[in-house]
Amino acid sequence: MPAPPPPPPPPLSEPDPVASALTAPAHPSAAIEDVAHWWPTHRALAAQHRSPIALSIAGGFAADRAAWAFASGYQAALRALVPTLPDDVLAALCVTEAEGNRPSHIRTRFADAGGGMLSISGAKRWTTLGPDSTLLLVVGAVAATAPGERAMLKVAPVPAQAPGVTIEPMPPTGFVPEVPHARITLENVRVPAASLLPGDGYDLYVKPFRTIEDTHVNAALLAWLLREARVRGWPTAFAERTAATLAALERVSRMDAASPACHVVLAGALSWARQVYDEAGPLWAASDVAPAAARWQRDSGLLGVASAARDLRAVRAWERLGRGA
């Protein structure tokens, strides 16, 4: 009998992303003013980094401001959540509606349209990068199949140019205004039923994304600050604390995003990140680059978004581990 074929070689591991942020050549990044100019840079990095956390760190390191670090971290987080997302799509998770983003707030409905197709109708708001997205991950409810059952939330990938999709840019936010948001209306949008992502849309996608996004976006922001620290000669102690916090987030990215242990470790890493951000304020204020310093002062509001939800997540994690926080 012929000898069996040799096993495939193990996949090549990526260089340590934190070490790369400490050793890669550091120089001021060229100004990037809008999504159209940011996206090609991010796409080129995505071709080099298969790990979402490595992509977050590389994207942050290449950013010239917090907005593009955030955007790269957001795109990487979506690929950590849905590994099958193609690299060439600018994706957006569409959850929030007029009442909010809890399961009871979701009015978008997926209805059987026959022939293996579903019809999607509903409206979303505050969809990050929505105006420029090419693929929408729409969260909606599938009608219950038995009396008394609650409707299950599912996630449907929807091409942004699909018939029945209307995307309306929303006013810029007070921080990172370069990153646009959109209102999205879906009127009888047809998608194959088989295209729905597997599993419960809330438990497997919406809920863990809060943890995954916090991890990847903050990693990108810290990588951006680490490059700035190296370029501008900021104190070594600041760079060390930034790198150490970045390393903690890289480790968090390899934990189960639904586990209480992950939430506790993430809470600690985000506490360190908050201290780094607080230290960065005076460093920016003392810098001789007025536009960058002004952007930091403007964009620092981003760092406090959803802080109450993060605090509650940590409290509940400690409760699940058998003790109070």
N, C-alpha and C positions, 0 to 999 in steps of 0.2 A: 504494500500500500504506500502511496506517496506520503511524504511527511506533511503534517498539517502546516498551514501557513504560519509564519511567526506572528505573535501578537502585535497589534499596532503600537507604535511608540507612545509613551505618555505625553499628554499635551504639554507644550512648553509653558512654563510659568512666567508670569510677567515680573519685571524687576520690582523691587519693593517701592511702592509709590511714595511713601514718606521719605525714604532715602533719596529718591529721584528729586523731590522738591527741595532737598537740602544740597544736592550736588549738581543739578542741571544748571547750565549757564543762566544767570539771572540778569535781565536787562529790562528797562522800561518797556511796557507793551504799547504797541501802536494803538491810537484811539479807535474805538469801535462805537459807532453812534447809533446803530439800529440792528434789528434782528437780521436783516438781509446781509449785513456784513459779519455778524457774529456766527451765523449758522455754518458757513463754509469752514471757518476755523474749527468749530466744534466737530463737524463731520470728519475733518482730517484727523483729529485726535481720536475720534471713535474708531477709525480704521486701525489705529495703533494699539488701542487699549480695549481688551475684551471684558475685563472686570469692570463693573459699574463704579466701584469705589475708586479704582485707578483712573477711570475717565473723569470722575468728579474732581479728583485732585489735579489731574492734568488740565482740565478745563478752567479750574480756579487759578492755577499757576499762570495760564496764558491770558487771563482776563485783565482788562485795564481798569475795571471798576467792579463794585459789588453786584451790579445788575447782571453782568455776564457770568460771573461766578455762580450766582443764583440760578441763572438759566441752564448752565451746564450741569449743575447739581440736580436740578429738577429733571432734565432729560435722562441723566444717568439713573436717578431713582426710579423712573418709569421702567427702565430696562431691568433694574433689579426686581421690580414687581412683576413684570411681564417679559421674561427673557426672550420670547419669540418675536418681540418687536423688531422690525427691520431697521438697519442703521440709517437708511436713507429717508425715514419719515420723521417729521417734526411732530411729535405726539402731544396730546393734551388729555388729561383726565377730567371728565365732565361730571361733576357730582352735585355741586351746590345749586339749589333752586331758590325760589322766592322766599320760602320759609326757613331754609337752612340746608344742612347736609346730613341730618340724621335719617335713619331709614323711614321714619314716619313722615319726613318732609318730602320724600321723593314722589313726585306725581307723574314723572315720565313713565310711559307704559309701552311694553312690548306685546303686540297682539299677533296671533296667528293669521297670516295672510294667505295661507294655502300654498301648495307646491313647494314646501320646504322653506318658505320665506316668512320673515317676520316684518311687521310694520311698526315703526317707532314714532311716537308722537310725544312731545314735551318741550320744556324750555329750561335752559341752564343759564347761570350767570357766574361772573368772576372766574371764567375759565382761563387759567394761566397760559399765555402764548397762543390763545385761541385764534386771534386774527391772522396769525401766520402758520397755523398748524395745517398739516396735510392729513393727519389721522386723528380722529376723536375717539376716545375710549368712554363711551356713554353708559352711565349707570341708570338702569331703569328696572321696573318691576314686571315680572311675568305673572299673568293671572293665575290664581290658585286653581289646582285641578280637582279639589274636593271641597265640599262645604266645610267652613270653619277653619280652613288652612289660611295662613297669611300668604300674601304674595311674596315670592322670593325675588330678591334683587339679583340682577345679572349684569354683566358688562359686555357691551357690544362694540367691536371695532367698526367705526363708520368713516369712510373717506370724506374729508371735509368738502369735497366738490360733489358729493352725491345729491341727486335730485331731492328736493324737500328740505335741504339744510340751508339755513340762513345764519350768517355770522355777522354780528354787529359789534364793532369795537366799543369798549366802555371808556369813560374818561380816565386819564392817567391817575395812578395812585400818588400819594404824597411822597412815597419812598420808592426807590428803583423804578421811576416812571418810564424808563426805557423798555421795561418788560411789559408788554401789553396784555390786557384781559378782554374778554368778549362775552357778550350775551349770545347764546346759541338757541335757535328755534328749530325743532324737527317736526315736520308735518308729513306723516305717512311715509317716512323714509324706509325703503325696503333693504333688508340685509338677509343673507342666508341664515337660517336658524342654526346651522352647523358652525357658524363663525363665532357664536357666543363663547366667551372665555369659560373654561370649566369651573364648576364650583360656585359657592355662594358669593355674590358680588360684594356684599358688605364685609363678611368675615374674612374672605381671602384677598380682597383688593382694597376697599375703601379704608377699613380699619388699620391694617398693617402699613398702608402707605403713609400714614401720619408718622410712624416710627422711621420708615425707610427714607422719607423725604427729609426729616430732621437730621438724620445721619449724613446723607449725601450732600445736602445743601450746606450744612455747617462745615463739612470737610472741604468743600469747594471754597467757601469764604476764608477758611483758615489757610488754605494753600495760597490763595491770593495775597493774604496779609503776610505770609511767610516770604513770598517773593518780594513784596514791597519792603519788608524788613531788610532783606539781603541787598536790594538795590539802593536803599536810602541810608544804610548804615545804622539802623535803629539798634538799641542795646541788645547785646548777645543774650541776656537773660530773657528778654521778650521773645526773641526767636526760638530759644530753647523751650519756653512754655508753649508757644504756638505749635512747635513740632511735636511736643509730647501730647498735647491735646489732639492733634491730628492723628497721631498713632493710636490713641484710644478710640477714636471714631472709626479708624480702619479696622480695628479689632471688633467693634460693635457691628460693623457691616457683615461680619461672618457669623453672627449669632442669629438664632431664630427670632424674627421680628415680633412674634406673638408671645414670646416667653417673658415671664416677669423678671428673670435674671437680665435679659437684654434691656428691659425698661429701666431697671435700677442702674446698670452700668451706663446707659445712655444719659440718665439724669445727672450722674456724676460728671461725665464728659462734657455735657452742655453747661454745667456749672463752671467748669474750667474755661470753656469757650467764652462764657459771659465775662469772666475776669480778663481774658485776652482782649475782648472787644472794648471793655472799659479802659484798659491800658492803651489801646490803639488811639483812642480819642485825643489825648494830649499829644501823642506823637504826630498825628495828622495835623493838629492845630499848630505845631511848631515847625511843620515842613514848609518848604519854600515853593510848593506846587499848589497854588491857590485853588484851581478848579477841582483837583482831587480831594483836597481837604474839605471843600464846601460840599462835595458829593457825599463824603463820609458823614458829615454832620446831618445832611438831608436824609441819607439812607439808613441811619442807625435805628430808625423806627422799625425797620424790618425785623430786627433782632428780638423784639418783644412780642411779635405777632404770635397768638395762640399760646402764650406762656402759661395761662391758667390751665389750659388743657394738658400741657406737658406736666405741670405740677400734679394734677389729678391722676395722670397716668402713672407717675411714680408712686403716689400714695396707694393706688390700687395694686400696683406690683408688690409693694411691701406687704399688703394685706394678703395677697395670694401666696406669698412666701411665709406667712404665718406670724407676722409681727406688724406693729404700727410703724409708720415712718417717723 
